[in-house]
């Protein structure tokens, strides 16, 4: 879920305009304002917002420190503080760049992709002609990866409908405008993913979210048991589709983005769901370690715990 949505959801104004709540119009106003700014100035504003999240006490900052202590214990306190600060600043940029990513003309925003790394991994996946599963963790400008790939390929992307239902159509319109088809996280959506893979197309999934009590399995993530989705392992097992990771590194001073493809180990095809899910998490870990400053450490990744253990985020 984009970072700015929880901010909008905290605005409890009961005022409405027509059939939509005032929050819907405020969201559109913010997006339009952010879209007016050139990317360097947009990211400078996001930097300021993220810096405030770093210096002021708040839940996101606290969660960031908890996750960094859990996941990167080999770092000393000074190193973790450096990554926490950078991560929160990048979070601010993620909020403001929603304007350009969702409102700019496709050619303009895709023109900000200034580099591609490991493209052969993507080409090899397509060459298998069994369909391709693209995992996009919450790292860097993850929103642009779907726009970039769907501009040249047929893509079906899974998305979680927002709590604020009035902005759902806005989200779908923004993410589908270069050709992707969005399907919700329900039975119909999962069937659509299988159908797309049967046609040797591409499906896109965010792999590092807590799937809830019924949709996951507990396997290691940075050395700690994390409720991990079973959908990607099952798709891989049943279809034989290629599975790869894609991320978009945000360059400093609004200079653009670099798309990077990473491979996933063959254990993703294991018939043992735990082994397959572990391979998936291991691949995500590797990608995050390449660029930890731009990972979404503020997310409650270990929110659901095995055996009813108390929350780590109290």
HELIX and SHEET records of a PDB file:
HELIX    1   1 UNK A    3  UNK A    9  1                                   7    
HELIX    2   2 UNK A   22  UNK A   36  1                                  15    
HELIX    3   3 UNK A   39  UNK A   55  1                                  17    
HELIX    4   4 UNK A   59  UNK A   71  1                                  13    
HELIX    5   5 UNK A   77  UNK A   96  1                                  20    
HELIX    6   6 UNK A   98  UNK A  103  1                                   6    
HELIX    7   7 UNK A  106  UNK A  110  1                                   5    
HELIX    8   8 UNK A  119  UNK A  127  1                                   9    
HELIX    9   9 UNK A  142  UNK A  150  1                                   9    
HELIX   10  10 UNK A  165  UNK A  167  5                                   3    
HELIX   11  11 UNK A  168  UNK A  176  1                                   9    
HELIX   12  12 UNK A  187  UNK A  198  1                                  12    
HELIX   13  13 UNK A  231  UNK A  239  1                                   9    
HELIX   14  14 UNK A  252  UNK A  254  5                                   3    
HELIX   15  15 UNK A  266  UNK A  269  5                                   4    
HELIX   16  16 UNK A  273  UNK A  290  1                                  18    
HELIX   17  17 UNK A  292  UNK A  294  5                                   3    
HELIX   18  18 UNK A  306  UNK A  308  5                                   3    
SHEET    1   A 2 UNK A  16  UNK A  17  0                                        
SHEET    2   A 2 UNK A  20  UNK A  21 -1                                        
SHEET    1   B 7 UNK A 113  UNK A 117  0                                        
SHEET    2   B 7 UNK A 257  UNK A 263  1                                        
SHEET    3   B 7 UNK A 242  UNK A 250 -1                                        
SHEET    4   B 7 UNK A 132  UNK A 135  1                                        
SHEET    5   B 7 UNK A 202  UNK A 205  1                                        
SHEET    6   B 7 UNK A 155  UNK A 159  1                                        
SHEET    7   B 7 UNK A 181  UNK A 184  1                                        
SHEET    1   C 2 UNK A 216  UNK A 221  0                                        
SHEET    2   C 2 UNK A 224  UNK A 229 -1                                        
END                                                                             
